[in-house]
Amino acid sequence: MGRLRLGRGPAGLIERLLADGRIEVLPAGPDDPVTRTEAWVTAWAAEATARLLSTGEAVITTSRGTVEATAQERCQAPAG
């Protein structure tokens, strides 16, 4: 794998990353909220939550990995 040249400091690196078609990169600015969540992520999470509550299982698969969730009956603590 080749080395990534940084160019003109951090700005040069950011420009190269944004221009590289091999990776998914989203631009961000200094005024962007730190806790921003993309709308498609929110939608996938809402759909998975609805599936989990209705069927007891949910899976979200992305290019970065898979998240699996299973709902189980809560165990009652022993009396006493």
Secondary structure by P-SEA (a helix, b strand, c coil): cbbbbbcccaaaaaaaaaacccbbbbbbccccccccccaaaaaaaaaaaaaaaaccbbbbbcccbbbbbbbbcccccccc
